[in-house]
């Protein structure tokens, strides 16, 4: 698990009213996610610069990125977040493991890590 990180943007944005803990009734779509300090994963529809608004108020995160849901399955989950810029592939795997514990299906090849140094992204699982 990664060490908690504060958002790189220090502005204390309000929590977006659409932010919610991930659940099985989540509609198909592309979302940003943030894992809070308790390990819960919160999502918000993907738009520009919304990671800081998932938890809001400059709250730290254990991990963050984006994910895509199709037909109740996670078909893509990454560490892409300009707000947090987590660079720990093992922690991304931990987020995926947490989602599996919550009975989410993750398709093969969906867990993709993007190194912050710009080197080639790769599939973790």
C-alpha positions as CSV (number, residue, x, y, z in Angstrom):
1,X,0.0,0.0,0.0
2,X,1.2,3.5,-0.8
3,X,1.9,6.2,1.7
4,X,-1.0,8.7,1.8
5,X,-0.5,11.7,-0.6
6,X,-2.1,15.1,-0.4
7,X,-3.5,16.5,-3.7
8,X,-0.8,18.5,-5.6
9,X,-3.3,21.3,-6.1
10,X,-3.6,22.7,-2.5
11,X,-6.9,24.5,-3.1
12,X,-9.5,23.0,-0.7
13,X,-12.2,22.2,-3.2
14,X,-15.6,21.2,-1.9
15,X,-16.4,17.5,-2.3
16,X,-18.4,17.1,-5.5
17,X,-22.0,16.1,-4.7
18,X,-21.8,13.3,-7.3
19,X,-18.9,11.6,-5.5
20,X,-19.9,8.3,-4.0
21,X,-18.4,5.1,-2.7
22,X,-18.1,2.6,-5.5
23,X,-21.1,0.2,-5.6
24,X,-22.6,-2.4,-7.9
25,X,-25.2,-0.1,-9.2
26,X,-22.6,2.1,-10.8
27,X,-23.6,2.9,-14.4
28,X,-21.4,2.1,-17.3
29,X,-18.9,4.8,-17.9
30,X,-15.5,6.3,-17.2
31,X,-14.8,7.4,-13.7
32,X,-12.0,8.9,-11.6
33,X,-11.4,7.1,-8.3
34,X,-9.7,8.0,-5.1
35,X,-9.0,5.5,-2.3
36,X,-9.5,7.2,1.1
37,X,-7.4,6.6,4.2
38,X,-9.8,3.9,5.3
39,X,-9.3,2.0,2.1
40,X,-12.7,2.8,0.6
41,X,-12.8,3.6,-3.1
42,X,-14.9,6.7,-4.2
43,X,-15.8,7.5,-7.8
44,X,-16.9,10.5,-9.8
45,X,-17.6,10.7,-13.5
46,X,-14.4,11.6,-15.4
47,X,-14.1,15.2,-16.3
48,X,-11.1,17.6,-16.2
49,X,-9.5,18.1,-12.8
50,X,-11.9,16.3,-10.6
51,X,-9.7,14.0,-8.5
52,X,-9.3,16.7,-5.9
53,X,-13.1,16.9,-5.7
54,X,-13.8,13.2,-5.1
55,X,-12.9,13.5,-1.4
56,X,-12.7,17.2,-1.3
57,X,-11.2,19.7,1.2
58,X,-7.6,18.8,0.3
59,X,-8.0,15.3,1.9
60,X,-5.1,12.9,1.4
61,X,-5.5,9.6,-0.5
62,X,-4.0,6.2,-0.5
63,X,-4.3,5.9,-4.3
64,X,-6.1,7.5,-7.2
65,X,-6.6,7.0,-10.9
66,X,-9.3,6.2,-13.4
67,X,-11.5,3.2,-14.2
68,X,-14.1,2.2,-16.7
69,X,-17.2,0.1,-16.0
70,X,-19.0,-1.9,-18.8
71,X,-21.9,-4.2,-18.0
72,X,-21.0,-4.3,-14.3
73,X,-17.4,-5.2,-14.9
74,X,-14.3,-3.1,-14.5
75,X,-12.6,-3.2,-18.0
76,X,-9.9,-0.6,-17.2
77,X,-8.2,0.6,-14.0
78,X,-5.1,2.8,-14.0
79,X,-3.1,5.2,-11.8
80,X,-3.7,8.1,-14.1
81,X,-4.2,11.2,-11.9
82,X,-2.5,14.5,-12.4
83,X,-3.8,15.6,-9.0
84,X,-2.1,12.8,-7.0
85,X,0.4,11.1,-9.4
86,X,0.8,7.8,-7.6
87,X,3.8,5.9,-9.0
88,X,3.5,2.6,-7.2
89,X,2.4,-0.4,-9.3
90,X,2.0,-2.7,-6.2
91,X,-0.5,-0.2,-4.7
92,X,-2.5,-0.2,-7.9
93,X,-2.7,-3.9,-7.6
94,X,-3.9,-3.5,-4.0
95,X,-6.7,-1.2,-5.2
96,X,-7.7,-3.9,-7.7
97,X,-7.6,-6.5,-5.0
98,X,-9.8,-4.4,-2.8
99,X,-12.3,-4.1,-5.6
100,X,-12.3,-7.9,-6.1
101,X,-12.9,-8.3,-2.3
102,X,-16.0,-6.1,-2.9
103,X,-17.1,-8.6,-5.6
104,X,-16.3,-6.5,-8.6
105,X,-15.2,-8.5,-11.7
106,X,-12.1,-7.1,-13.3
107,X,-11.4,-8.3,-16.8
108,X,-8.0,-9.7,-17.7
109,X,-5.5,-7.0,-18.8
110,X,-7.6,-4.3,-17.2
111,X,-5.1,-3.2,-14.5
112,X,-2.7,-0.9,-16.4
113,X,0.2,1.1,-14.8
114,X,1.5,4.3,-16.2
115,X,5.0,5.2,-14.8
116,X,5.3,8.9,-13.9
117,X,8.6,9.1,-15.7
118,X,6.7,8.8,-19.0
119,X,8.1,5.3,-19.8
120,X,5.9,2.7,-21.5
121,X,2.8,1.8,-19.6
122,X,2.2,-1.9,-18.9
123,X,-0.4,-4.4,-17.8
124,X,-0.2,-5.6,-14.2
125,X,-2.9,-8.2,-14.5
